[in-house]
């Protein structure tokens, strides 16, 4: 009877571990997307530091 209980506890622990890993992945992905969106909202004029006078093709 103890073998069945040990197997059940192992399955519960694995399930909890997978849930924790899944929540962590969702949190990290959400943070990454939020940071990328914030970076895209920066006006391009603040990123441009120099404009070359002679561009290729002109």
N, C-alpha and C positions, 0 to 999 in steps of 0.2 A: 504494500500500500504506500510506503514511503517513496518508492520509485515513481509512482504516478504523480504524487505531490511535487516531487523535485522537477519532473518534466513540465508540469504546469507552471511552476515558479519560473523556470528558465524561459518558457514562452512569454510569460508576462514581462520579464526583464528585457527580453529582446524587443518586444513590442514597445515598451517604454523608451528604450534606447532609440529605436527608429522614429518614434514621435519626437523626441528631443532633437535628433539630427534633422528631421524634416522642418521643425519650427526654426531651427538655426539657419538652415538653408534659405527659407522664406525671408527671414529677417535680414540676412546678408544681401540677398537679391534685391529686396526692397530698398535697403540703404544704398546699394550701388546704383539702382535706377534713379533714386532721388538725387544723388550727387551728380549724375550725368545730366539730368534735367536742369538742375541749378546751373551747371557749367554752360549749358546751351542757352540759357536765358541772359547771359552776360552780353551786353551790346558789342558788336564786332569792332567798333571804333576803339574800345578800350584795349583790345587785343592787338590792333595794328600799331606797330611802332615806327615803321618806315615804309615809304612808297618809293620804289625805284623810278627814276626819271625816264630811263630808256628800257622799255619792255620789249621782249622778243616779238618780232612780227610787225613792228611799226617802223 
